[in-house]
Amino acid sequence: MENTKQVIFKLGDQEFGIGILYVKAIEKYMDIVPIPNAPSFIEGIINLRGDVIPVYSLRNKFGLSKKSVDENTKLIVTKSRDIMMAFEVDSVNEIVEIAGSNIHEAPTIIRTESTAYINYVADVEKRLVVLLNLDGTLSEAEKGEMQRIAESA
């Protein structure tokens, strides 16, 4: 496996990583405009420098309870399969280069259709970090909803 540069963020007590090449911006939390009748995984939309971007709830996706926004809450703006979206996360900890020798395939027992977002697990300074596969984060139905919301906004 090759070395990779990852944006490491937290949701609850768990750490996750997104490849830096997918990250367009890391923004302070801003007001999110709710969308009536939006799917539960959509927090709403934001206007970021003229772009209307849907905000996706990873907490909802991962079955975590809702958390109050605080000064550490960030929005990670990404683009995957031509869909621009922002992930609301509890905090962004660091941007780190991970040696290929510290990256391991996720165990087969946890690799299912509902966990397609798990690509690899990395050992980062004796902490296990789940590296996300952005293309696997959204189901086909969710991709369609994200595109519809982005286009209608």
VOMAR-639885 format. One record per residue: residue number from 1; residue in three letters; x, y, z of N, C-alpha, C in turn. Coordinates in nm, 3 decimals, padded with zeros to 5 digits, always signed. Layout:
BEGIN
resi, resn, n.X, n.Y, n.Z, ca.X, ca.Y, ca.Z, c.X, c.Y, c.Z
NUM, ALA, X, Y, Z, X, Y, Z, X, Y, Z
...
This chain:
BEGIN
resi, resn, n.X, n.Y, n.Z, ca.X, ca.Y, ca.Z, c.X, c.Y, c.Z
1, MET, +00.085, -00.118, +00.000, +00.000, +00.000, +00.000, +00.089, +00.125, +00.000
2, GLU, +00.046, +00.225, -00.072, +00.121, +00.351, -00.080, +00.093, +00.440, +00.041
3, ASN, +00.183, +00.533, +00.066, +00.159, +00.634, +00.169, +00.038, +00.717, +00.127
4, THR, -00.032, +00.772, +00.226, -00.149, +00.854, +00.197, -00.156, +00.968, +00.297
5, LYS, -00.206, +01.081, +00.250, -00.227, +01.196, +00.338, -00.376, +01.201, +00.369
6, GLN, -00.409, +01.207, +00.498, -00.548, +01.200, +00.543, -00.584, +01.317, +00.635
7, VAL, -00.709, +01.362, +00.624, -00.766, +01.456, +00.720, -00.831, +01.369, +00.827
8, ILE, -00.782, +01.377, +00.950, -00.832, +01.295, +01.060, -00.935, +01.377, +01.139
9, PHE, -01.054, +01.319, +01.156, -01.160, +01.387, +01.230, -01.225, +01.292, +01.328
10, LYS, -01.300, +01.351, +01.421, -01.367, +01.271, +01.524, -01.517, +01.282, +01.512
11, LEU, -01.580, +01.170, +01.541, -01.724, +01.161, +01.564, -01.737, +01.083, +01.694
12, GLY, -01.780, +01.149, +01.800, -01.780, +01.083, +01.930, -01.636, +01.050, +01.969
13, ASP, -01.614, +00.925, +02.010, -01.480, +00.883, +02.050, -01.403, +00.819, +01.936
14, GLN, -01.464, +00.807, +01.819, -01.399, +00.739, +01.707, -01.331, +00.838, +01.615
15, GLU, -01.218, +00.794, +01.558, -01.146, +00.876, +01.461, -01.159, +00.815, +01.322
16, PHE, -01.174, +00.904, +01.225, -01.189, +00.864, +01.086, -01.094, +00.949, +01.002
17, GLY, -01.065, +00.899, +00.883, -00.981, +00.974, +00.792, -01.044, +00.982, +00.654
18, ILE, -01.025, +01.097, +00.589, -01.066, +01.118, +00.449, -00.941, +01.160, +00.374
19, GLY, -00.918, +01.097, +00.260, -00.803, +01.132, +00.178, -00.803, +01.280, +00.144
20, ILE, -00.689, +01.344, +00.161, -00.678, +01.489, +00.139, -00.717, +01.528, -00.004
21, LEU, -00.699, +01.439, -00.099, -00.732, +01.471, -00.238, -00.882, +01.491, -00.259
22, TYR, -00.964, +01.435, -00.168, -01.110, +01.452, -00.177, -01.158, +01.578, -00.108
23, VAL, -01.075, +01.635, -00.020, -01.117, +01.747, +00.064, -01.093, +01.878, -00.009
24, LYS, -01.200, +01.954, -00.027, -01.192, +02.085, -00.093, -01.173, +02.198, +00.007
25, ALA, -01.227, +02.180, +00.128, -01.214, +02.283, +00.232, -01.253, +02.225, +00.367
26, ILE, -01.200, +02.286, +00.473, -01.243, +02.257, +00.609, -01.291, +02.390, +00.664
27, GLU, -01.419, +02.396, +00.696, -01.482, +02.523, +00.735, -01.532, +02.518, +00.878
28, LYS, -01.533, +02.635, +00.941, -01.600, +02.648, +01.070, -01.747, +02.618, +01.047
29, TYR, -01.813, +02.573, +01.152, -01.956, +02.548, +01.142, -02.027, +02.677, +01.107
30, MET, -02.121, +02.669, +01.016, -02.203, +02.785, +00.979, -02.348, +02.743, +00.982
31, ASP, -02.436, +02.840, +00.977, -02.578, +02.808, +00.980, -02.615, +02.718, +00.863
32, ILE, -02.686, +02.613, +00.895, -02.733, +02.518, +00.794, -02.883, +02.543, +00.776
33, VAL, -02.924, +02.562, +00.652, -03.065, +02.586, +00.621, -03.133, +02.449, +00.604
34, PRO, -03.229, +02.417, +00.692, -03.297, +02.288, +00.680, -03.379, +02.281, +00.551
35, ILE, -03.392, +02.161, +00.498, -03.472, +02.137, +00.377, -03.594, +02.055, +00.419
36, PRO, -03.715, +02.109, +00.400, -03.835, +02.032, +00.437, -03.840, +01.900, +00.361
37, ASN, -03.881, +01.796, +00.432, -03.898, +01.661, +00.375, -03.769, +01.600, +00.322
38, ALA, -03.654, +01.652, +00.365, -03.526, +01.595, +00.322, -03.505, +01.462, +00.394
39, PRO, -03.429, +01.372, +00.334, -03.397, +01.246, +00.402, -03.322, +01.273, +00.532
40, SER, -03.327, +01.177, +00.625, -03.269, +01.196, +00.758, -03.118, +01.218, +00.755
41, PHE, -03.051, +01.172, +00.652, -02.906, +01.189, +00.646, -02.864, +01.327, +00.598
42, ILE, -02.960, +01.409, +00.554, -02.930, +01.545, +00.509, -02.965, +01.643, +00.621
43, GLU, -02.863, +01.714, +00.669, -02.885, +01.816, +00.773, -02.950, +01.940, +00.712
44, GLY, -02.919, +01.969, +00.586, -02.970, +02.088, +00.518, -02.869, +02.131, +00.413
45, ILE, -02.867, +02.261, +00.384, -02.774, +02.314, +00.283, -02.702, +02.436, +00.340
46, ILE, -02.584, +02.463, +00.281, -02.510, +02.584, +00.314, -02.476, +02.655, +00.184
47, ASN, -02.451, +02.785, +00.196, -02.402, +02.863, +00.083, -02.257, +02.895, +00.113
48, LEU, -02.168, +02.831, +00.038, -02.025, +02.849, +00.061, -01.965, +02.917, -00.061
49, ARG, -01.934, +03.045, -00.046, -01.875, +03.124, -00.153, -01.952, +03.111, -00.285
50, GLY, -02.084, +03.116, -00.274, -02.167, +03.112, -00.394, -02.212, +02.973, -00.436
51, ASP, -02.157, +02.869, -00.376, -02.200, +02.731, -00.407, -02.297, +02.684, -00.300
52, VAL, -02.410, +02.628, -00.343, -02.505, +02.569, -00.250, -02.467, +02.422, -00.235
53, ILE, -02.438, +02.383, -00.110, -02.383, +02.251, -00.084, -02.469, +02.180, +00.021
54, PRO, -02.513, +02.057, -00.009, -02.585, +01.980, +00.092, -02.491, +01.936, +00.204
55, VAL, -02.543, +01.933, +00.326, -02.466, +01.890, +00.443, -02.516, +01.753, +00.485
56, TYR, -02.423, +01.658, +00.488, -02.451, +01.517, +00.514, -02.416, +01.484, +00.658
57, SER, -02.503, +01.411, +00.726, -02.480, +01.375, +00.866, -02.412, +01.237, +00.875
58, LEU, -02.283, +01.237, +00.902, -02.214, +01.110, +00.924, -02.259, +01.047, +01.056
59, ARG, -02.295, +01.130, +01.154, -02.345, +01.075, +01.281, -02.468, +00.989, +01.254
60, ASN, -02.559, +01.038, +01.171, -02.679, +00.963, +01.137, -02.641, +00.835, +01.062
61, LYS, -02.552, +00.846, +00.965, -02.508, +00.731, +00.885, -02.449, +00.621, +00.974
62, PHE, -02.372, +00.662, +01.075, -02.303, +00.566, +01.160, -02.384, +00.527, +01.283
63, GLY, -02.510, +00.574, +01.292, -02.596, +00.536, +01.404, -02.559, +00.601, +01.536
64, LEU, -02.495, +00.718, +01.531, -02.459, +00.791, +01.652, -02.568, +00.893, +01.685
65, SER, -02.586, +00.922, +01.813, -02.686, +01.021, +01.852, -02.641, +01.161, +01.813
66, LYS, -02.738, +01.250, +01.798, -02.710, +01.388, +01.760, -02.632, +01.455, +01.872
67, LYS, -02.542, +01.544, +01.835, -02.459, +01.616, +01.932, -02.478, +01.765, +01.909
68, SER, -02.476, +01.840, +02.017, -02.486, +01.986, +02.005, -02.362, +02.040, +01.935
69, VAL, -02.384, +02.144, +01.856, -02.274, +02.211, +01.788, -02.194, +02.289, +01.891
70, ASP, -02.061, +02.284, +01.882, -01.976, +02.364, +01.968, -01.864, +02.427, +01.886
71, GLU, -01.767, +02.489, +01.953, -01.661, +02.560, +01.880, -01.570, +02.466, +01.802
72, ASN, -01.574, +02.336, +01.830, -01.491, +02.239, +01.757, -01.560, +02.182, +01.633
73, THR, -01.691, +02.198, +01.623, -01.766, +02.141, +01.510, -01.717, +02.202, +01.379
74, LYS, -01.691, +02.116, +01.282, -01.641, +02.161, +01.152, -01.724, +02.100, +01.040
75, LEU, -01.711, +02.162, +00.923, -01.771, +02.108, +00.800, -01.655, +02.075, +00.706
76, ILE, -01.647, +01.949, +00.665, -01.546, +01.907, +00.569, -01.613, +01.902, +00.433
77, VAL, -01.574, +01.992, +00.345, -01.634, +02.000, +00.211, -01.557, +01.905, +00.120
78, THR, -01.630, +01.816, +00.056, -01.569, +01.714, -00.029, -01.638, +01.707, -00.164
79, LYS, -01.573, +01.637, -00.254, -01.635, +01.611, -00.383, -01.605, +01.466, -00.420
80, SER, -01.711, +01.392, -00.444, -01.697, +01.252, -00.481, -01.800, +01.222, -00.589
81, ARG, -01.754, +01.161, -00.697, -01.843, +01.128, -00.810, -01.922, +01.250, -00.855
82, ASP, -01.854, +01.362, -00.867, -01.913, +01.488, -00.912, -02.020, +01.545, -00.820
83, ILE, -02.027, +01.496, -00.698, -02.122, +01.550, -00.601, -02.044, +01.625, -00.494
84, MET, -02.070, +01.755, -00.484, -02.010, +01.838, -00.381, -02.099, +01.828, -00.258
85, MET, -02.040, +01.798, -00.142, -02.116, +01.790, -00.018, -02.025, +01.824, +00.099
86, ALA, -02.087, +01.853, +00.212, -02.012, +01.882, +00.333, -02.052, +01.780, +00.439
87, PHE, -01.952, +01.730, +00.510, -01.976, +01.641, +00.623, -01.963, +01.722, +00.751
88, GLU, -02.064, +01.715, +00.837, -02.057, +01.778, +00.969, -01.985, +01.681, +01.062
89, VAL, -01.874, +01.726, +01.123, -01.796, +01.641, +01.213, -01.775, +01.712, +01.346
90, ASP, -01.747, +01.633, +01.450, -01.729, +01.689, +01.584, -01.605, +01.777, +01.593
91, SER, -01.498, +01.732, +01.527, -01.374, +01.810, +01.525, -01.281, +01.754, +01.419
92, VAL, -01.193, +01.841, +01.370, -01.086, +01.798, +01.280, -00.959, +01.802, +01.364
93, ASN, -00.893, +01.688, +01.376, -00.778, +01.678, +01.465, -00.647, +01.715, +01.398
94, GLU, -00.626, +01.662, +01.277, -00.496, +01.681, +01.213, -00.502, +01.638, +01.067
95, ILE, -00.401, +01.679, +00.995, -00.377, +01.628, +00.861, -00.244, +01.557, +00.871
96, VAL, -00.243, +01.429, +00.837, -00.125, +01.348, +00.862, -00.094, +01.258, +00.743
97, GLU, +00.034, +01.236, +00.720, +00.075, +01.140, +00.619, +00.093, +01.006, +00.689
98, ILE, +00.029, +00.903, +00.633, +00.034, +00.770, +00.693, +00.115, +00.679, +00.601
99, ALA, +00.213, +00.613, +00.659, +00.297, +00.521, +00.582, +00.213, +00.401, +00.538
100, GLY, +00.238, +00.356, +00.417, +00.165, +00.242, +00.363, +00.173, +00.119, +00.453
101, SER, +00.284, +00.103, +00.523, +00.301, -00.013, +00.612, +00.209, -00.006, +00.734
102, ASN, +00.150, +00.111, +00.762, +00.058, +00.126, +00.876, -00.089, +00.121, +00.834
103, ILE, -00.113, +00.088, +00.707, -00.251, +00.083, +00.656, -00.286, -00.063, +00.629
104, HIS, -00.402, -00.104, +00.680, -00.445, -00.244, +00.670, -00.586, -00.250, +00.613
105, GLU, -00.613, -00.351, +00.534, -00.750, -00.369, +00.484, -00.842, -00.394, +00.602
106, ALA, -00.964, -00.344, +00.591, -01.062, -00.367, +00.697, -01.091, -00.517, +00.703
107, PRO, -01.109, -00.573, +00.823, -01.139, -00.715, +00.833, -01.265, -00.751, +00.754
108, THR, -01.261, -00.866, +00.689, -01.374, -00.906, +00.604, -01.504, -00.918, +00.681
109, ILE, -01.498, -00.950, +00.808, -01.619, -00.968, +00.886, -01.699, -00.838, +00.899
110, ILE, -01.631, -00.722, +00.888, -01.704, -00.595, +00.900, -01.732, -00.532, +00.764
111, ARG, -01.693, -00.598, +00.656, -01.715, -00.543, +00.522, -01.846, -00.596, +00.465
112, THR, -01.948, -00.511, +00.469, -02.079, -00.546, +00.415, -02.125, -00.432, +00.326
113, GLU, -02.240, -00.448, +00.265, -02.295, -00.341, +00.181, -02.321, -00.215, +00.264
114, SER, -02.364, -00.233, +00.389, -02.394, -00.116, +00.472, -02.268, -00.051, +00.531
115, THR, -02.153, -00.117, +00.518, -02.027, -00.056, +00.564, -01.931, -00.036, +00.447
116, ALA, -01.985, -00.013, +00.329, -01.902, +00.007, +00.209, -01.813, +00.131, +00.222
117, TYR, -01.843, +00.216, +00.319, -01.763, +00.337, +00.339, -01.630, +00.307, +00.408
118, ILE, -01.614, +00.187, +00.463, -01.489, +00.151, +00.529, -01.394, +00.094, +00.426
119, ASN, -01.285, +00.163, +00.405, -01.184, +00.120, +00.308, -01.074, +00.043, +00.379
120, TYR, -01.008, +00.113, +00.468, -00.893, +00.058, +00.538, -00.896, +00.106, +00.682
121, VAL, -00.810, +00.045, +00.761, -00.787, +00.088, +00.899, -00.638, +00.120, +00.909
122, ALA, -00.606, +00.232, +00.970, -00.466, +00.274, +00.980, -00.424, +00.286, +01.126
123, ASP, -00.299, +00.254, +01.148, -00.238, +00.273, +01.280, -00.168, +00.408, +01.276
124, VAL, -00.225, +00.505, +01.348, -00.169, +00.640, +01.352, -00.126, +00.667, +01.496
125, GLU, +00.003, +00.663, +01.520, +00.056, +00.686, +01.654, -00.016, +00.602, +01.759
126, LYS, -00.027, +00.473, +01.731, -00.088, +00.373, +01.820, -00.238, +00.393, +01.840
127, ARG, -00.304, +00.465, +01.748, -00.449, +00.480, +01.748, -00.500, +00.418, +01.618
128, LEU, -00.612, +00.349, +01.625, -00.673, +00.296, +01.503, -00.768, +00.399, +01.445
129, VAL, -00.746, +00.430, +01.317, -00.827, +00.529, +01.247, -00.892, +00.459, +01.128
130, VAL, -01.024, +00.473, +01.116, -01.096, +00.414, +01.003, -01.085, +00.510, +00.885
131, LEU, -01.027, +00.462, +00.775, -01.014, +00.545, +00.654, -01.136, +00.524, +00.567
132, LEU, -01.203, +00.634, +00.535, -01.329, +00.626, +00.462, -01.308, +00.619, +00.311
133, ASN, -01.395, +00.545, +00.248, -01.406, +00.539, +00.103, -01.526, +00.628, +00.068
134, LEU, -01.500, +00.750, +00.025, -01.610, +00.843, +00.000, -01.708, +00.790, -00.103
135, ASP, -01.659, +00.720, -00.204, -01.750, +00.666, -00.305, -01.845, +00.563, -00.245
136, GLY, -01.806, +00.500, -00.134, -01.893, +00.403, -00.068, -01.979, +00.462, +00.041
137, THR, -01.958, +00.588, +00.073, -02.034, +00.651, +00.182, -02.181, +00.665, +00.145
138, LEU, -02.207, +00.708, +00.022, -02.345, +00.727, -00.021, -02.397, +00.605, -00.096
139, SER, -02.515, +00.559, -00.058, -02.580, +00.454, -00.136, -02.629, +00.518, -00.267
140, GLU, -02.670, +00.437, -00.360, -02.721, +00.491, -00.487, -02.841, +00.584, -00.464
141, ALA, -02.929, +00.544, -00.373, -03.047, +00.627, -00.342, -03.004, +00.760, -00.281
142, GLU, -02.905, +00.756, -00.190, -02.856, +00.878, -00.126, -02.790, +00.970, -00.229
143, LYS, -02.715, +00.913, -00.323, -02.651, +00.994, -00.428, -02.757, +01.068, -00.508
144, GLY, -02.862, +00.999, -00.543, -02.972, +01.061, -00.618, -03.036, +01.174, -00.539
145, GLU, -03.058, +01.152, -00.409, -03.115, +01.256, -00.324, -03.023, +01.377, -00.313
146, MET, -02.894, +01.351, -00.295, -02.796, +01.462, -00.285, -02.796, +01.544, -00.413
147, GLN, -02.796, +01.478, -00.528, -02.796, +01.551, -00.655, -02.925, +01.632, -00.670
148, ARG, -03.038, +01.570, -00.633, -03.166, +01.639, -00.646, -03.168, +01.764, -00.557
149, ILE, -03.121, +01.751, -00.434, -03.120, +01.866, -00.341, -03.028, +01.975, -00.391
150, ALA, -02.909, +01.936, -00.437, -02.812, +02.036, -00.487, -02.869, +02.108, -00.608
151, GLU, -02.935, +02.036, -00.698, -02.989, +02.099, -00.818, -03.109, +02.186, -00.789
152, SER, -03.195, +02.145, -00.694, -03.316, +02.222, -00.666, -03.286, +02.344, -00.580
153, ALA, -03.174, +02.341, -00.507, -03.138, +02.455, -00.421, -03.078, +02.562, -00.509
